[in-house]
Amino acid sequence: MSDQEIELTIPGSAEYLRLARLAVADAGSRVGFSFEEIDDLRIAVDELCFALANGESEARLNLKYQVGADRLVVEGHCDRDGAATPVLSDLAEAILTAVVDEYHLGNAGEGAEFHFAKALSGS
């Protein structure tokens, strides 16, 4: 399978994060992740999207899901005029460390961004 890219833009309020979780679950199933690994992806996208938008309905989350033959990469961006650097709780950091291979959260220009990646076991 050649790499595919899925783009999704949603409001930043918490009730729309379900769409981000559904998209990551579908992308993860296309890579071949197990049910448990797909749950891990849902948790990761939920934690990082909430950290970016902080539940603000006027915020816009722009997400890219890069589906590879044996790896999934998710990137998120949110414009945040003058907002503080997004932060994760110690619990959220521990969860992300356990469920994905790598992640990053920080400021980017006039907004904030995240990135996470997960590869199939044995890849």
Secondary structure, DSSP 8 states (H G I E B T S, - for coil): ---EEEEEEEESSGGGHHHHHHHHHHHHHHHT--HHHHHHHHHHHHHHHHHHHTT-TT-EEEEEEEE-SSEEEEEEEEE-TT-------HHHHHHHHHH-SEEEEEEETTEEEEEEEEE-TT-
